[in-house]
Amino acid sequence: MIELTATNGQMFVMNADLIERIELIPETKITLTTGTYLLVNDTKEEIIEKVIGYKKKIYTRIQNMDY
């Protein structure tokens, strides 16, 4: 899950695994695998960094698990 800011200034959390595409129109448009889209104030670069950070947390926890 990553935290983003909608164009109205409201913060929300979304499932990063649902991102299919990110476009600049000039707002940042995130198209989801479901076909819906979101307009956010976050830049493409910020979103990518948030997704990378989220994935790193997941993979680090998996690597540290005892089986």
DAZI-V27529 format. One record per residue. N is the residue number from 1. RES is the residue in three letters. PSI is psi in whole degrees, 0 to 359 (NA if undefined). OMEGA is omega in radians with two decimals (NA if undefined). NEAR is the number of other ideal C-beta (glycine too) atoms within 10 Angstrom. Layout:
n=N res=RES psi=PSI omega=OMEGA near=NEAR
n=N res=RES psi=PSI omega=OMEGA near=NEAR
This chain:
n=1 res=MET psi=138 omega=3.09 near=9
n=2 res=ILE psi=150 omega=-3.14 near=19
n=3 res=GLU psi=130 omega=-3.13 near=11
n=4 res=LEU psi=168 omega=3.10 near=19
n=5 res=THR psi=121 omega=3.10 near=14
n=6 res=ALA psi=164 omega=-3.12 near=14
n=7 res=THR psi=341 omega=3.08 near=11
n=8 res=ASN psi=3 omega=3.10 near=7
n=9 res=GLY psi=352 omega=-3.12 near=7
n=10 res=GLN psi=131 omega=3.11 near=8
n=11 res=MET psi=145 omega=3.10 near=10
n=12 res=PHE psi=166 omega=-3.14 near=11
n=13 res=VAL psi=136 omega=3.13 near=9
n=14 res=MET psi=160 omega=3.11 near=17
n=15 res=ASN psi=112 omega=-3.09 near=11
n=16 res=ALA psi=337 omega=-3.13 near=18
n=17 res=ASP psi=348 omega=-3.14 near=12
n=18 res=LEU psi=355 omega=-3.11 near=13
n=19 res=ILE psi=124 omega=3.07 near=17
n=20 res=GLU psi=320 omega=-3.04 near=11
n=21 res=ARG psi=148 omega=3.05 near=10
n=22 res=ILE psi=127 omega=-3.13 near=17
n=23 res=GLU psi=156 omega=3.03 near=12
n=24 res=LEU psi=124 omega=-3.02 near=9
n=25 res=ILE psi=16 omega=0.13 near=8
n=26 res=PRO psi=345 omega=3.01 near=6
n=27 res=GLU psi=168 omega=3.07 near=14
n=28 res=THR psi=121 omega=-3.13 near=21
n=29 res=LYS psi=121 omega=3.10 near=15
n=30 res=ILE psi=117 omega=3.08 near=22
n=31 res=THR psi=132 omega=-3.10 near=15
n=32 res=LEU psi=163 omega=3.11 near=15
n=33 res=THR psi=343 omega=3.13 near=11
n=34 res=THR psi=351 omega=-3.11 near=8
n=35 res=GLY psi=343 omega=3.10 near=7
n=36 res=THR psi=164 omega=3.10 near=9
n=37 res=TYR psi=159 omega=-3.14 near=14
n=38 res=LEU psi=142 omega=3.02 near=17
n=39 res=LEU psi=128 omega=-3.07 near=12
n=40 res=VAL psi=161 omega=3.08 near=21
n=41 res=ASN psi=339 omega=-3.12 near=14
n=42 res=ASP psi=144 omega=3.10 near=19
n=43 res=THR psi=164 omega=3.09 near=12
n=44 res=LYS psi=316 omega=-3.12 near=14
n=45 res=GLU psi=319 omega=3.11 near=10
n=46 res=GLU psi=318 omega=-3.14 near=15
n=47 res=ILE psi=316 omega=3.12 near=19
n=48 res=ILE psi=316 omega=3.12 near=13
n=49 res=GLU psi=321 omega=3.11 near=13
n=50 res=LYS psi=320 omega=3.12 near=17
n=51 res=VAL psi=317 omega=3.11 near=15
n=52 res=ILE psi=315 omega=3.11 near=12
n=53 res=GLY psi=318 omega=3.11 near=11
n=54 res=TYR psi=314 omega=-3.13 near=16
n=55 res=LYS psi=322 omega=3.11 near=13
n=56 res=LYS psi=319 omega=3.12 near=10
n=57 res=LYS psi=316 omega=-3.13 near=10
n=58 res=ILE psi=309 omega=-3.07 near=11
n=59 res=TYR psi=326 omega=3.09 near=10
n=60 res=THR psi=318 omega=3.13 near=9
n=61 res=ARG psi=320 omega=3.13 near=9
n=62 res=ILE psi=317 omega=-3.13 near=8
n=63 res=GLN psi=331 omega=-3.09 near=7
n=64 res=ASN psi=359 omega=-3.13 near=7
n=65 res=MET psi=142 omega=3.04 near=6
n=66 res=ASP psi=131 omega=-3.13 near=3
n=67 res=TYR psi=NA omega=NA near=2
